[in-house]
């Protein structure tokens, strides 16, 4: 079974690309993988997926 998480780019869009990349990498280290990224009201949002631990 899978579980999902929605995260958004922190703060304003100025200098935040690296922050968002760092955030995605920290989730990747916990077993999450990005399955979709979208732009909503000026912020990037990512849908993450991983196998649910039981």
PDB file as gemmi writes it, atoms N, CA and C in Angstrom:
CRYST1    1.000    1.000    1.000  90.00  90.00  90.00 P 1                      
ATOM      1  N   UNK A   1       0.842  -1.177   0.000  1.00  0.00           N  
ATOM      2  CA  UNK A   1       0.000   0.000   0.000  1.00  0.00           C  
ATOM      3  C   UNK A   1       0.889   1.243   0.000  1.00  0.00           C  
ATOM      4  N   UNK A   2       0.437   2.286  -0.672  1.00  0.00           N  
ATOM      5  CA  UNK A   2       1.215   3.517  -0.772  1.00  0.00           C  
ATOM      6  C   UNK A   2       0.585   4.617   0.082  1.00  0.00           C  
ATOM      7  N   UNK A   3       1.412   5.588   0.460  1.00  0.00           N  
ATOM      8  CA  UNK A   3       0.913   6.785   1.127  1.00  0.00           C  
ATOM      9  C   UNK A   3       1.425   7.993   0.364  1.00  0.00           C  
ATOM     10  N   UNK A   4       0.709   9.110   0.496  1.00  0.00           N  
ATOM     11  CA  UNK A   4       1.005  10.309  -0.277  1.00  0.00           C  
ATOM     12  C   UNK A   4       1.111  11.510   0.640  1.00  0.00           C  
ATOM     13  N   UNK A   5       1.872  12.508   0.169  1.00  0.00           N  
ATOM     14  CA  UNK A   5       2.078  13.734   0.941  1.00  0.00           C  
ATOM     15  C   UNK A   5       2.141  14.881  -0.063  1.00  0.00           C  
ATOM     16  N   UNK A   6       1.550  16.020   0.295  1.00  0.00           N  
ATOM     17  CA  UNK A   6       1.612  17.227  -0.513  1.00  0.00           C  
ATOM     18  C   UNK A   6       2.459  18.239   0.244  1.00  0.00           C  
ATOM     19  N   UNK A   7       3.502  18.731  -0.396  1.00  0.00           N  
ATOM     20  CA  UNK A   7       4.343  19.753   0.231  1.00  0.00           C  
ATOM     21  C   UNK A   7       4.395  20.970  -0.677  1.00  0.00           C  
ATOM     22  N   UNK A   8       4.689  22.129  -0.100  1.00  0.00           N  
ATOM     23  CA  UNK A   8       4.801  23.334  -0.918  1.00  0.00           C  
ATOM     24  C   UNK A   8       6.147  24.007  -0.678  1.00  0.00           C  
ATOM     25  N   UNK A   9       6.517  24.805  -1.649  1.00  0.00           N  
ATOM     26  CA  UNK A   9       7.759  25.562  -1.582  1.00  0.00           C  
ATOM     27  C   UNK A   9       7.664  26.527  -0.403  1.00  0.00           C  
ATOM     28  N   UNK A  10       8.647  26.508   0.488  1.00  0.00           N  
ATOM     29  CA  UNK A  10       8.579  27.389   1.660  1.00  0.00           C  
ATOM     30  C   UNK A  10       8.840  28.853   1.311  1.00  0.00           C  
ATOM     31  N   UNK A  11       8.173  29.760   1.997  1.00  0.00           N  
ATOM     32  CA  UNK A  11       8.445  31.194   1.881  1.00  0.00           C  
ATOM     33  C   UNK A  11       8.118  31.777   0.526  1.00  0.00           C  
ATOM     34  N   UNK A  12       8.787  32.867   0.199  1.00  0.00           N  
ATOM     35  CA  UNK A  12       8.578  33.537  -1.085  1.00  0.00           C  
ATOM     36  C   UNK A  12       9.393  32.835  -2.164  1.00  0.00           C  
ATOM     37  N   UNK A  13       9.168  33.230  -3.403  1.00  0.00           N  
ATOM     38  CA  UNK A  13       9.857  32.565  -4.511  1.00  0.00           C  
ATOM     39  C   UNK A  13      11.285  33.065  -4.721  1.00  0.00           C  
ATOM     40  N   UNK A  14      11.686  34.114  -4.021  1.00  0.00           N  
ATOM     41  CA  UNK A  14      13.050  34.636  -4.158  1.00  0.00           C  
ATOM     42  C   UNK A  14      14.008  33.727  -3.399  1.00  0.00           C  
ATOM     43  N   UNK A  15      15.031  33.255  -4.068  1.00  0.00           N  
ATOM     44  CA  UNK A  15      16.093  32.387  -3.561  1.00  0.00           C  
ATOM     45  C   UNK A  15      15.586  31.068  -2.987  1.00  0.00           C  
ATOM     46  N   UNK A  16      14.373  30.701  -3.296  1.00  0.00           N  
ATOM     47  CA  UNK A  16      13.786  29.528  -2.674  1.00  0.00           C  
ATOM     48  C   UNK A  16      13.932  28.258  -3.511  1.00  0.00           C  
ATOM     49  N   UNK A  17      14.427  28.354  -4.742  1.00  0.00           N  
ATOM     50  CA  UNK A  17      14.608  27.144  -5.538  1.00  0.00           C  
ATOM     51  C   UNK A  17      15.532  26.162  -4.830  1.00  0.00           C  
ATOM     52  N   UNK A  18      16.631  26.650  -4.292  1.00  0.00           N  
ATOM     53  CA  UNK A  18      17.567  25.775  -3.585  1.00  0.00           C  
ATOM     54  C   UNK A  18      16.937  25.218  -2.319  1.00  0.00           C  
ATOM     55  N   UNK A  19      16.169  26.049  -1.611  1.00  0.00           N  
ATOM     56  CA  UNK A  19      15.485  25.587  -0.404  1.00  0.00           C  
ATOM     57  C   UNK A  19      14.497  24.460  -0.730  1.00  0.00           C  
ATOM     58  N   UNK A  20      13.755  24.633  -1.840  1.00  0.00           N  
ATOM     59  CA  UNK A  20      12.782  23.613  -2.237  1.00  0.00           C  
ATOM     60  C   UNK A  20      13.499  22.327  -2.654  1.00  0.00           C  
ATOM     61  N   UNK A  21      14.601  22.470  -3.369  1.00  0.00           N  
ATOM     62  CA  UNK A  21      15.401  21.301  -3.747  1.00  0.00           C  
ATOM     63  C   UNK A  21      15.917  20.574  -2.500  1.00  0.00           C  
ATOM     64  N   UNK A  22      16.403  21.327  -1.534  1.00  0.00           N  
ATOM     65  CA  UNK A  22      16.877  20.730  -0.276  1.00  0.00           C  
ATOM     66  C   UNK A  22      15.738  20.009   0.449  1.00  0.00           C  
ATOM     67  N   UNK A  23      14.550  20.612   0.450  1.00  0.00           N  
ATOM     68  CA  UNK A  23      13.390  19.996   1.088  1.00  0.00           C  
ATOM     69  C   UNK A  23      13.036  18.678   0.391  1.00  0.00           C  
ATOM     70  N   UNK A  24      13.020  18.678  -0.944  1.00  0.00           N  
ATOM     71  CA  UNK A  24      12.728  17.450  -1.690  1.00  0.00           C  
ATOM     72  C   UNK A  24      13.770  16.373  -1.412  1.00  0.00           C  
ATOM     73  N   UNK A  25      15.030  16.765  -1.342  1.00  0.00           N  
ATOM     74  CA  UNK A  25      16.089  15.794  -1.053  1.00  0.00           C  
ATOM     75  C   UNK A  25      15.955  15.214   0.353  1.00  0.00           C  
ATOM     76  N   UNK A  26      15.517  16.024   1.307  1.00  0.00           N  
ATOM     77  CA  UNK A  26      15.333  15.491   2.659  1.00  0.00           C  
ATOM     78  C   UNK A  26      14.200  14.467   2.689  1.00  0.00           C  
ATOM     79  N   UNK A  27      13.136  14.700   1.930  1.00  0.00           N  
ATOM     80  CA  UNK A  27      12.062  13.709   1.834  1.00  0.00           C  
ATOM     81  C   UNK A  27      12.536  12.468   1.090  1.00  0.00           C  
ATOM     82  N   UNK A  28      13.344  12.635   0.063  1.00  0.00           N  
ATOM     83  CA  UNK A  28      13.882  11.487  -0.679  1.00  0.00           C  
ATOM     84  C   UNK A  28      14.710  10.598   0.240  1.00  0.00           C  
ATOM     85  N   UNK A  29      15.456  11.192   1.147  1.00  0.00           N  
ATOM     86  CA  UNK A  29      16.245  10.415   2.108  1.00  0.00           C  
ATOM     87  C   UNK A  29      15.367   9.604   3.050  1.00  0.00           C  
ATOM     88  N   UNK A  30      14.092  10.006   3.174  1.00  0.00           N  
ATOM     89  CA  UNK A  30      13.145   9.273   4.023  1.00  0.00           C  
ATOM     90  C   UNK A  30      12.288   8.297   3.217  1.00  0.00           C  
ATOM     91  N   UNK A  31      12.636   8.093   1.947  1.00  0.00           N  
ATOM     92  CA  UNK A  31      11.931   7.117   1.132  1.00  0.00           C  
ATOM     93  C   UNK A  31      10.825   7.667   0.248  1.00  0.00           C  
ATOM     94  N   UNK A  32      10.592   8.972   0.290  1.00  0.00           N  
ATOM     95  CA  UNK A  32       9.566   9.582  -0.560  1.00  0.00           C  
ATOM     96  C   UNK A  32      10.111   9.811  -1.958  1.00  0.00           C  
ATOM     97  N   UNK A  33       9.235   9.756  -2.969  1.00  0.00           N  
ATOM     98  CA  UNK A  33       9.622  10.121  -4.329  1.00  0.00           C  
ATOM     99  C   UNK A  33       8.580  11.063  -4.900  1.00  0.00           C  
ATOM    100  N   UNK A  34       9.029  12.011  -5.700  1.00  0.00           N  
ATOM    101  CA  UNK A  34       8.141  12.997  -6.308  1.00  0.00           C  
ATOM    102  C   UNK A  34       7.401  12.331  -7.465  1.00  0.00           C  
ATOM    103  N   UNK A  35       6.075  12.464  -7.470  1.00  0.00           N  
ATOM    104  CA  UNK A  35       5.315  11.923  -8.597  1.00  0.00           C  
ATOM    105  C   UNK A  35       4.662  13.021  -9.426  1.00  0.00           C  
ATOM    106  N   UNK A  36       4.606  14.250  -8.885  1.00  0.00           N  
ATOM    107  CA  UNK A  36       4.054  15.370  -9.644  1.00  0.00           C  
ATOM    108  C   UNK A  36       4.474  16.673  -8.978  1.00  0.00           C  
ATOM    109  N   UNK A  37       4.703  17.695  -9.797  1.00  0.00           N  
ATOM    110  CA  UNK A  37       4.977  19.047  -9.300  1.00  0.00           C  
ATOM    111  C   UNK A  37       4.066  19.997 -10.058  1.00  0.00           C  
ATOM    112  N   UNK A  38       3.475  20.958  -9.333  1.00  0.00           N  
ATOM    113  CA  UNK A  38       2.596  21.925  -9.974  1.00  0.00           C  
ATOM    114  C   UNK A  38       2.866  23.308  -9.413  1.00  0.00           C  
ATOM    115  N   UNK A  39       2.450  24.310 -10.156  1.00  0.00           N  
ATOM    116  CA  UNK A  39       2.575  25.702  -9.737  1.00  0.00           C  
ATOM    117  C   UNK A  39       1.180  26.204  -9.393  1.00  0.00           C  
ATOM    118  N   UNK A  40       1.002  26.682  -8.150  1.00  0.00           N  
ATOM    119  CA  UNK A  40      -0.306  27.155  -7.704  1.00  0.00           C  
ATOM    120  C   UNK A  40      -0.132  28.464  -6.955  1.00  0.00           C  
ATOM    121  N   UNK A  41      -0.724  29.521  -7.481  1.00  0.00           N  
ATOM    122  CA  UNK A  41      -0.652  30.854  -6.862  1.00  0.00           C  
ATOM    123  C   UNK A  41       0.778  31.285  -6.578  1.00  0.00           C  
ATOM    124  N   UNK A  42       1.670  30.990  -7.505  1.00  0.00           N  
ATOM    125  CA  UNK A  42       3.054  31.435  -7.391  1.00  0.00           C  
ATOM    126  C   UNK A  42       3.957  30.532  -6.569  1.00  0.00           C  
ATOM    127  N   UNK A  43       3.438  29.436  -6.045  1.00  0.00           N  
ATOM    128  CA  UNK A  43       4.245  28.511  -5.252  1.00  0.00           C  
ATOM    129  C   UNK A  43       4.289  27.144  -5.918  1.00  0.00           C  
ATOM    130  N   UNK A  44       5.443  26.530  -5.852  1.00  0.00           N  
ATOM    131  CA  UNK A  44       5.562  25.158  -6.314  1.00  0.00           C  
ATOM    132  C   UNK A  44       5.021  24.228  -5.249  1.00  0.00           C  
ATOM    133  N   UNK A  45       4.298  23.218  -5.695  1.00  0.00           N  
ATOM    134  CA  UNK A  45       3.810  22.172  -4.796  1.00  0.00           C  
ATOM    135  C   UNK A  45       4.211  20.842  -5.400  1.00  0.00           C  
ATOM    136  N   UNK A  46       4.509  19.888  -4.553  1.00  0.00           N  
ATOM    137  CA  UNK A  46       4.925  18.566  -5.017  1.00  0.00           C  
ATOM    138  C   UNK A  46       4.088  17.500  -4.332  1.00  0.00           C  
ATOM    139  N   UNK A  47       3.709  16.501  -5.110  1.00  0.00           N  
ATOM    140  CA  UNK A  47       3.025  15.334  -4.567  1.00  0.00           C  
ATOM    141  C   UNK A  47       4.077  14.240  -4.428  1.00  0.00           C  
ATOM    142  N   UNK A  48       4.190  13.701  -3.223  1.00  0.00           N  
ATOM    143  CA  UNK A  48       5.174  12.669  -2.920  1.00  0.00           C  
ATOM    144  C   UNK A  48       4.474  11.346  -2.640  1.00  0.00           C  
ATOM    145  N   UNK A  49       5.205  10.259  -2.895  1.00  0.00           N  
ATOM    146  CA  UNK A  49       4.660   8.920  -2.691  1.00  0.00           C  
ATOM    147  C   UNK A  49       5.738   8.022  -2.094  1.00  0.00           C  
ATOM    148  N   UNK A  50       5.317   7.075  -1.250  1.00  0.00           N  
ATOM    149  CA  UNK A  50       6.212   6.047  -0.760  1.00  0.00           C  
ATOM    150  C   UNK A  50       5.383   4.856  -0.301  1.00  0.00           C  
ATOM    151  N   UNK A  51       6.059   3.746  -0.157  1.00  0.00           N  
ATOM    152  CA  UNK A  51       5.396   2.560   0.372  1.00  0.00           C  
ATOM    153  C   UNK A  51       5.086   2.805   1.845  1.00  0.00           C  
ATOM    154  N   UNK A  52       3.861   2.523   2.232  1.00  0.00           N  
ATOM    155  CA  UNK A  52       3.466   2.717   3.626  1.00  0.00           C  
ATOM    156  C   UNK A  52       4.045   1.594   4.480  1.00  0.00           C  
ATOM    157  N   UNK A  53       4.733   1.984   5.538  1.00  0.00           N  
ATOM    158  CA  UNK A  53       5.265   0.977   6.446  1.00  0.00           C  
ATOM    159  C   UNK A  53       4.163   0.538   7.402  1.00  0.00           C  
ATOM    160  N   UNK A  54       4.068  -0.751   7.598  1.00  0.00           N  
ATOM    161  CA  UNK A  54       2.971  -1.276   8.419  1.00  0.00           C  
ATOM    162  C   UNK A  54       3.461  -1.843   9.710  1.00  0.00           C  
TER     163      UNK A  54                                                      
END                                                                             
